[in-house]
C-alpha cells in the first residue's frame, strides 16, 4: 500500500488518479472557504437541505433527457439538480417566513421530503430498461472512477469563480455575520447577501456531486470550517485555514482511495477532515488555558 499511496500523493499513479486528486483538492479548498462564511452566518445546515434537495432534480432531468432522446449528460443532470435545489430553498424560506416553524424544523422537513422524493424517482428509474441509468446512484456518495479532464476543469473554473465572488463579498458578509444590526443601519440588503451566500453554497454542492456525492458534500462545507474556527478568531485566517484543510483532505483522501481500490473517495475525504477537527480540539483547548 505505502508505495502506491506515495505514488498517488505525488501524482505518479496514472492520469486518472492525478485528475481525481486535483479535482478533490480544488473542491475541498472552495468548500472550506465558502463553508467558513456559512458557519459564521449560522447557515451551515441550510447547505444540508440544498444538497438533499438536488436529488429529485437529478432524476427528473434524466427522465426529461430520456424523453427528448438526447441521452444522459452531466450538464443536464446538474441543471436539473440546481433547479430542484432552488425549489427546495424557496420552500424552506416560505416555511420559515409564513409559518410558525423554526428554521431547524423547516430544514428537516425540506431535507427529508426532497430526499425521499429523489429516492422514489431513482428507484423508478432503475426499473427502466434503458441501460443509461447506470451510475446515477453515484450522486449519493460520489463517483470518481469515471472522472474526465472536463469534469476537473469544471471544478477548477467553478471553484475559482465562487472564490472570486466570496472574496468580493467578504467584508459585508463578515459584518452581517457578526453585527446584523450595524449592517442594517449601513443600508446593506441582508436578504440579498444571504441569497448570494446560498447561491455560492449551491455552486459548491453541484461541483461536489461527482466527487463526494450529495450526502457528504455537506460535511466538506462544514467540517473544515469548524476545525479552522478552533484555531483562530480572524475571519481571513479562518477562511484560508479551512480551505487548506479541505484541500489537504481532498488530496490525501483521493490518494488513499487510489492506493486502496476498495476505499471510496468521498468518505475518505470526509473522514480525514473530521480527523483534523478531532485532533484540533485538545490542542486548541490547551492553548486557551
Long-range contacts (C-beta under 8 A, 24 or more apart in sequence): 1-259, 1-260, 4-258, 4-259, 5-255, 5-256, 5-258, 5-259, 7-259, 8-254, 8-255, 8-256, 8-258, 8-259, 9-251, 9-252, 9-255, 13-255, 13-258, 13-259, 14-258, 16-145, 16-147, 17-254, 17-255, 17-258, 19-147, 19-148, 19-149, 19-151, 19-152, 20-144, 20-147, 20-211, 20-254, 20-257, 20-258, 20-265, 21-250, 21-251, 21-254, 21-255, 21-258, 22-152, 22-156, 23-144, 23-147, 23-151, 23-152, 23-155, 23-156, 23-210, 23-211, 23-250, 23-254, 24-144, 24-211, 24-212, 24-250, 24-251, 24-253, 24-254, 24-265, 24-269, 25-247, 25-248, 25-250, 25-251, 25-254, 26-152, 26-155, 26-156, 26-159, 26-247, 26-250, 27-155, 27-159, 27-204, 27-207, 27-208, 27-211, 27-212, 27-220, 27-246, 27-250, 28-220, 28-224, 28-243, 28-245, 28-246, 28-247, 28-248, 28-249, 28-250, 28-251, 28-269, 28-273, 29-159, 29-163, 29-243, 29-244, 29-246, 29-247, 29-250, 30-158, 30-159, 30-162, 30-163, 30-204, 30-207, 30-243, 30-246, 31-204, 31-208, 31-217, 31-220, 31-221, 31-224, 31-246, 32-220, 32-224, 32-225, 32-228, 32-239, 32-241, 32-242, 32-243, 32-244, 32-245, 32-246, 32-247, 33-163, 33-166, 33-239, 33-240, 33-242, 33-243, 33-246, 34-162, 34-163, 34-166, 34-197, 34-200, 34-201, 34-204, 34-221, 35-201, 35-204, 35-220, 35-221, 35-222, 35-224, 35-225, 35-242, 35-246, 36-225, 36-228, 36-229, 36-235, 36-238, 36-239, 36-242, 36-243, 37-166, 37-170, 37-173, 37-174, 37-177, 37-197, 37-239, 38-197, 38-201, 38-221, 38-222, 38-225, 39-222, 39-225, 39-226, 39-229, 40-173, 40-174, 40-177, 40-178, 40-235, 41-173, 41-176, 41-177, 41-194, 41-197, 42-177, 43-194, 43-197, 43-198, 43-201, 44-221, 44-222, 44-225, 45-103, 45-104, 45-107, 46-89, 46-92, 46-103, 46-107, 46-198, 46-201, 47-201, 47-205, 47-218, 47-221, 47-222, 48-107, 48-111, 48-218, 49-88, 49-89, 49-92, 49-107, 49-110, 49-111, 49-114, 50-85, 50-88, 50-89, 50-198, 50-201, 50-202, 50-205, 51-85, 51-205, 51-214, 51-215, 51-217, 51-218, 52-88, 52-110, 52-111, 52-112, 52-114, 52-115, 52-118, 52-214, 52-215, 53-84, 53-85, 53-87, 53-88, 53-89, 53-110, 53-111, 53-114, 53-115, 54-81, 54-82, 54-84, 54-85, 54-118, 54-139, 54-205, 54-206, 54-209, 54-214, 55-81, 55-84, 55-114, 55-115, 55-117, 55-118, 55-119, 55-121, 55-122, 55-139, 55-140, 55-214, 56-84, 56-114, 56-117, 56-118, 56-121, 57-81, 57-82, 57-83, 57-84, 57-85, 57-87, 57-118, 58-84, 58-118, 58-122, 58-136, 58-139, 58-209, 59-118, 59-121, 59-122, 59-124, 59-125, 59-136, 60-84, 60-121, 62-125, 62-132, 62-133, 62-136, 63-121, 63-125, 66-128, 66-130, 66-132, 71-132, 72-132, 72-133, 74-151, 74-210, 77-139, 78-206, 78-209, 81-139, 81-206, 81-209, 82-202, 82-206, 84-114, 84-118, 85-202, 85-205, 85-206, 86-202, 88-114, 89-198, 89-202, 138-210, 138-213, 139-209, 139-213, 139-214, 140-213, 140-214, 140-215, 141-212, 141-213, 141-215, 141-216, 141-264, 141-266, 141-267, 142-208, 142-209, 142-210, 142-211, 142-212, 142-213, 142-216, 142-264, 142-265, 142-266, 143-210, 143-213, 144-210, 144-211, 144-254, 144-257, 144-265, 144-266, 147-210, 147-211, 151-210, 154-207, 155-207, 155-210, 155-211, 158-203, 158-206, 158-207, 159-204, 159-207, 161-203, 162-200, 162-203, 162-204, 162-207, 165-196, 165-200, 166-200, 169-193, 169-196, 169-197, 170-235, 170-236, 170-239, 173-197, 174-235, 211-250, 211-265, 211-266, 211-269, 212-265, 212-266, 212-269, 212-270, 213-266, 216-266, 216-267, 216-269, 216-270, 219-270, 219-273, 219-274, 220-246, 220-249, 220-250, 220-269, 220-270, 220-273, 223-270, 223-273, 223-274, 223-276, 223-277, 224-249, 224-273, 224-276, 226-277, 227-273, 227-276, 227-277, 227-280, 230-277, 230-280, 230-281, 230-284, 231-280, 231-284, 245-273, 245-276, 246-273, 248-272, 248-276, 249-273, 249-276
